């Protein structure tokens, strides 16, 4: 069924987020941190390659050399995987999907900005009280990172996650 296929795609994205960190660690000894920009770029390549939708345009603006701990990298990767998979799921059959991801240092934090031009959030969208598993996972991971999240509900869909380094 379509529901089973969608769940499988989310699961595959989550597996990519975790396995990619482990692969990077296997190739380097004694490393305790991960370069966030490189990790997220590699993660995007895997997520997009595993989805059947051909009409996806990804724009990235990521500052390199922002290193974070392995645990924080996995959490951030899972957030990105959830957001991306959700965007793709809701855009199938809707034409070209444009996804934009920016990652920058902001004082002692990392600012991750994610947006897409797919279906906007509904006007009654409540990210804190939402019942979707994806939203619960994202909110839980942001909380684990001691971060904050802001959902833009009007116009172009945009999510900003601010995490302490």
Residue frames as qw, qx, qy, qz and C-alpha x, y, z in Angstrom:
[[0.000, 0.887, 0.461, 0.000, 0.00, 0.00, 0.00],
 [0.275, 0.766, -0.055, 0.579, 0.98, 3.65, -0.32],
 [0.513, -0.801, 0.157, -0.267, 1.06, 4.02, 3.47],
 [0.913, -0.273, 0.191, 0.237, 3.49, 1.12, 3.83],
 [0.678, 0.468, 0.085, 0.561, 5.68, 2.51, 1.05],
 [0.027, -0.863, 0.086, -0.496, 5.77, 5.93, 2.74],
 [0.715, -0.665, 0.202, -0.079, 6.71, 4.39, 6.10],
 [0.909, 0.018, 0.161, 0.385, 9.48, 2.39, 4.42],
 [0.452, 0.682, 0.005, 0.575, 10.89, 5.55, 2.81],
 [0.334, -0.854, 0.177, -0.358, 10.98, 7.32, 6.19],
 [0.879, -0.415, 0.215, 0.092, 12.70, 4.33, 7.76],
 [0.804, 0.321, 0.097, 0.491, 15.32, 4.21, 4.98],
 [0.165, 0.821, -0.092, 0.539, 16.06, 7.93, 5.49],
 [0.597, -0.743, 0.223, -0.206, 16.51, 7.39, 9.22],
 [0.934, -0.132, 0.193, 0.269, 18.86, 4.48, 8.58],
 [0.594, 0.596, 0.007, 0.541, 20.91, 6.62, 6.17],
 [0.161, -0.885, 0.148, -0.410, 21.24, 9.35, 8.82],
 [0.733, -0.596, 0.322, -0.059, 22.66, 6.96, 11.40],
 [0.926, 0.070, 0.230, 0.290, 24.72, 4.70, 9.15],
 [0.485, 0.771, -0.057, 0.408, 26.48, 7.60, 7.45],
 [0.302, -0.845, 0.359, -0.257, 27.95, 8.80, 10.76],
 [0.854, -0.327, 0.403, 0.048, 29.16, 5.29, 11.51],
 [0.822, 0.445, 0.144, 0.325, 30.76, 4.98, 8.06],
 [0.210, 0.878, -0.205, 0.378, 32.60, 8.26, 8.51],
 [0.543, -0.712, 0.406, -0.183, 33.89, 7.12, 11.90],
 [0.951, -0.027, 0.273, 0.142, 35.17, 3.83, 10.50],
 [0.694, 0.583, 0.029, 0.421, 37.42, 5.69, 8.08],
 [0.114, 0.727, -0.339, 0.586, 39.00, 7.88, 10.73],
 [0.678, -0.261, -0.608, 0.320, 40.51, 6.86, 14.03],
 [0.367, -0.287, -0.434, 0.771, 40.07, 8.77, 17.26],
 [0.086, -0.309, -0.249, -0.914, 37.57, 11.23, 15.80],
 [0.029, -0.389, -0.759, 0.521, 34.97, 12.48, 18.26],
 [0.269, 0.602, 0.188, -0.728, 33.33, 15.12, 16.06],
 [0.513, 0.425, 0.664, 0.340, 31.71, 15.28, 12.64],
 [0.034, -0.160, 0.219, 0.962, 31.87, 18.15, 10.12],
 [0.411, 0.464, 0.597, -0.510, 28.18, 19.02, 9.92],
 [0.453, 0.622, -0.189, -0.611, 28.13, 20.45, 6.40],
 [0.227, 0.363, -0.856, -0.289, 29.90, 17.47, 4.86],
 [0.179, 0.126, 0.941, -0.257, 27.72, 15.03, 6.78],
 [0.454, 0.534, 0.436, -0.565, 24.46, 16.72, 5.75],
 [0.408, 0.576, -0.434, -0.560, 25.55, 17.02, 2.10],
 [0.128, 0.205, -0.961, -0.131, 26.37, 13.28, 2.01],
 [0.281, 0.283, 0.814, -0.422, 23.11, 12.50, 3.76],
 [0.488, 0.566, 0.090, -0.659, 21.14, 14.49, 1.17],
 [0.330, 0.429, -0.719, -0.437, 22.79, 12.61, -1.67],
 [0.014, -0.011, -0.997, 0.078, 21.70, 9.31, -0.11],
 [0.343, 0.428, 0.612, -0.570, 18.16, 10.43, 0.71],
 [0.471, 0.579, -0.134, -0.651, 17.54, 11.86, -2.76],
 [0.255, 0.344, -0.845, -0.319, 19.04, 8.78, -4.46],
 [0.057, 0.113, 0.974, -0.189, 16.69, 6.50, -2.51],
 [0.391, 0.512, 0.468, -0.605, 13.50, 8.34, -3.51],
 [0.518, 0.361, 0.692, 0.351, 11.76, 7.75, -6.83],
 [0.200, 0.923, 0.267, -0.192, 10.89, 11.41, -7.40],
 [0.682, 0.233, 0.206, 0.662, 13.07, 12.84, -10.18],
 [0.127, 0.754, 0.189, 0.616, 11.94, 16.46, -9.98],
 [0.574, -0.757, -0.181, 0.254, 13.80, 17.60, -6.86],
 [0.423, 0.678, -0.178, 0.575, 16.06, 20.63, -6.90],
 [0.686, -0.601, -0.247, 0.328, 18.25, 20.94, -3.81],
 [0.257, 0.783, -0.180, 0.537, 19.99, 24.21, -2.95],
 [0.746, -0.490, -0.298, 0.339, 22.44, 24.22, -0.07],
 [0.140, 0.803, -0.249, 0.523, 24.31, 26.98, 1.72],
 [0.857, -0.484, -0.156, 0.082, 26.41, 25.32, 4.39],
 [0.042, -0.860, 0.475, -0.182, 29.35, 26.67, 6.32],
 [0.857, 0.110, -0.476, 0.164, 32.06, 24.02, 6.56],
 [0.409, 0.253, -0.603, 0.637, 34.17, 23.29, 9.60],
 [0.549, -0.424, 0.231, -0.682, 31.28, 23.36, 12.04],
 [0.460, 0.099, -0.878, 0.086, 32.13, 20.27, 14.00],
 [0.644, -0.402, 0.192, -0.622, 29.70, 18.71, 16.45],
 [0.392, -0.291, 0.850, -0.196, 29.71, 15.55, 18.51],
 [0.116, -0.019, -0.932, -0.342, 28.64, 12.27, 17.00],
 [0.048, 0.480, 0.820, -0.307, 25.43, 12.18, 19.06],
 [0.189, 0.644, 0.156, -0.725, 24.48, 15.70, 17.99],
 [0.152, 0.335, -0.646, -0.668, 25.28, 14.88, 14.36],
 [0.030, -0.226, -0.964, -0.140, 22.99, 11.86, 14.42],
 [0.105, 0.621, 0.610, -0.480, 20.17, 13.91, 15.93],
 [0.185, 0.606, -0.150, -0.759, 20.61, 16.68, 13.37],
 [0.091, 0.169, -0.837, -0.513, 20.77, 14.11, 10.56],
 [0.046, 0.398, 0.913, -0.082, 17.53, 12.54, 11.75],
 [0.170, 0.668, 0.313, -0.653, 15.84, 15.97, 11.80],
 [0.186, 0.494, -0.469, -0.708, 16.96, 16.67, 8.23],
 [0.034, -0.028, -0.957, -0.286, 15.91, 13.18, 7.10],
 [0.132, 0.534, 0.768, -0.328, 12.43, 13.64, 8.62],
 [0.202, 0.676, 0.068, -0.705, 11.95, 17.07, 7.05],
 [0.141, 0.397, -0.663, -0.619, 13.16, 15.95, 3.63],
 [0.020, 0.164, 0.977, 0.133, 11.19, 12.72, 3.55],
 [0.176, 0.611, 0.617, -0.464, 8.06, 14.58, 4.60],
 [0.207, 0.616, -0.189, -0.736, 8.56, 17.19, 1.86],
 [0.123, 0.215, -0.838, -0.486, 9.02, 14.51, -0.77],
 [0.102, 0.315, 0.934, -0.130, 6.04, 12.50, 0.47],
 [0.219, 0.695, 0.467, -0.501, 3.72, 15.49, 0.18],
 [0.172, 0.654, -0.304, -0.671, 5.11, 16.62, -3.19],
 [0.332, 0.003, 0.883, 0.333, 4.80, 13.41, -5.20],
 [0.258, 0.566, 0.733, 0.274, 2.84, 14.18, -8.35],
 [0.039, -0.900, -0.286, 0.328, 2.90, 17.94, -7.71],
 [0.480, 0.844, -0.095, 0.220, 5.71, 18.88, -10.12],
 [0.573, 0.388, -0.430, 0.581, 9.23, 20.03, -9.29],
 [0.619, -0.748, -0.219, 0.094, 10.04, 20.29, -5.60],
 [0.353, 0.664, -0.329, 0.572, 12.61, 22.91, -4.56],
 [0.748, -0.589, -0.237, 0.192, 14.31, 22.25, -1.22],
 [0.264, 0.757, -0.300, 0.517, 16.68, 24.77, 0.34],
 [0.802, -0.498, -0.238, 0.229, 18.95, 24.01, 3.28],
 [0.219, 0.777, -0.311, 0.502, 21.24, 26.48, 5.02],
 [0.819, -0.446, -0.258, 0.253, 23.58, 25.74, 7.88],
 [0.287, 0.691, -0.233, 0.621, 25.54, 28.48, 9.63],
 [0.478, -0.244, -0.567, 0.625, 27.16, 29.24, 12.94],
 [0.183, -0.768, -0.182, -0.586, 25.25, 31.84, 14.94],
 [0.359, -0.721, 0.423, -0.414, 27.22, 32.84, 18.03],
 [0.223, -0.356, 0.890, -0.176, 27.57, 29.62, 20.08],
 [0.691, 0.262, 0.580, -0.343, 24.88, 27.81, 18.11],
 [0.167, -0.009, 0.782, 0.600, 24.18, 26.25, 14.75],
 [0.507, 0.421, 0.221, -0.719, 21.27, 27.58, 12.73],
 [0.231, 0.109, 0.889, 0.380, 19.70, 25.07, 10.35],
 [0.454, 0.417, 0.124, -0.778, 17.14, 26.60, 8.00],
 [0.249, 0.126, 0.914, 0.296, 15.07, 24.24, 5.87],
 [0.461, 0.454, 0.184, -0.740, 12.44, 25.29, 3.37],
 [0.291, 0.146, 0.844, 0.427, 10.57, 23.88, 0.41],
 [0.309, 0.146, -0.167, -0.925, 8.00, 25.11, -2.05],
 [0.199, -0.227, -0.936, -0.182, 5.70, 22.12, -1.65],
 [0.388, -0.677, -0.536, -0.324, 2.32, 22.17, 0.01],
 [0.029, -0.526, 0.387, -0.757, 2.34, 24.80, 2.77],
 [0.083, -0.149, -0.854, 0.491, 1.43, 23.99, 6.33],
 [0.174, -0.670, -0.650, -0.314, -2.32, 24.23, 6.90],
 [0.095, -0.659, 0.079, -0.742, -3.51, 27.42, 8.60],
 [0.732, -0.581, 0.059, -0.350, -4.48, 25.46, 11.72],
 [0.768, 0.263, -0.499, 0.303, -1.04, 23.79, 11.86],
 [0.545, -0.769, 0.230, -0.242, 0.09, 23.18, 15.44],
 [0.576, 0.481, -0.639, 0.169, 3.66, 21.84, 15.52],
 [0.141, -0.370, 0.738, -0.546, 3.62, 21.32, 19.29],
 [0.629, 0.039, 0.564, -0.534, 0.31, 19.49, 19.34],
 [0.603, 0.386, -0.506, -0.480, 0.63, 17.67, 16.03],
 [0.875, -0.165, 0.384, -0.246, -0.16, 13.99, 15.97],
 [0.811, 0.508, -0.289, -0.002, 2.23, 12.95, 13.17],
 [0.897, -0.309, 0.032, 0.315, 5.10, 10.71, 14.18],
 [0.610, 0.433, 0.024, 0.663, 7.50, 12.81, 12.08],
 [0.110, -0.796, 0.052, -0.593, 6.67, 16.00, 14.01],
 [0.776, -0.622, 0.054, -0.092, 7.00, 14.18, 17.30],
 [0.878, -0.004, 0.030, 0.477, 10.41, 12.84, 16.27],
 [0.375, 0.603, -0.006, 0.704, 11.60, 16.29, 15.11],
 [0.355, -0.797, 0.053, -0.485, 10.39, 18.07, 18.25],
 [0.884, -0.459, 0.039, 0.076, 11.90, 15.38, 20.47],
 [0.794, 0.169, 0.014, 0.584, 15.27, 15.59, 18.72],
 [0.139, 0.720, -0.039, 0.679, 15.34, 19.40, 18.92],
 [0.616, -0.730, 0.062, -0.291, 14.57, 19.12, 22.64],
 [0.934, -0.198, 0.018, 0.298, 17.36, 16.53, 23.04],
 [0.599, 0.377, 0.005, 0.706, 19.76, 19.02, 21.42],
 [0.256, -0.617, -0.343, 0.660, 18.61, 21.76, 23.84],
 [0.180, 0.092, 0.419, 0.885, 17.61, 23.64, 20.72],
 [0.353, 0.502, 0.390, -0.687, 14.62, 25.61, 19.56],
 [0.276, 0.243, 0.775, 0.514, 12.48, 25.27, 16.46],
 [0.279, 0.495, 0.166, -0.806, 10.36, 27.75, 14.56],
 [0.393, 0.359, 0.788, 0.309, 7.86, 26.73, 11.87],
 [0.158, 0.267, -0.161, -0.937, 6.88, 29.36, 9.28],
 [0.381, 0.367, 0.838, -0.132, 3.25, 28.60, 8.47],
 [0.429, 0.796, 0.224, -0.363, 2.45, 31.33, 5.95],
 [0.404, 0.786, -0.386, -0.264, 3.72, 31.38, 2.39],
 [0.642, 0.415, -0.641, 0.061, 6.75, 29.22, 1.64],
 [0.878, -0.455, -0.144, -0.032, 7.15, 26.45, 4.19],
 [0.362, 0.632, -0.498, 0.470, 10.20, 27.13, 6.35],
 [0.821, -0.535, -0.190, 0.056, 11.63, 25.55, 9.49],
 [0.229, 0.734, -0.459, 0.445, 14.46, 27.04, 11.55],
 [0.872, -0.406, -0.242, 0.128, 16.29, 24.95, 14.13],
 [0.077, 0.812, -0.420, 0.397, 18.78, 26.64, 16.46],
 [0.924, -0.259, -0.248, 0.131, 21.10, 24.25, 18.33],
 [0.333, -0.857, 0.389, 0.053, 23.85, 25.05, 20.79],
 [0.601, 0.542, -0.587, 0.029, 27.21, 23.72, 19.58]]
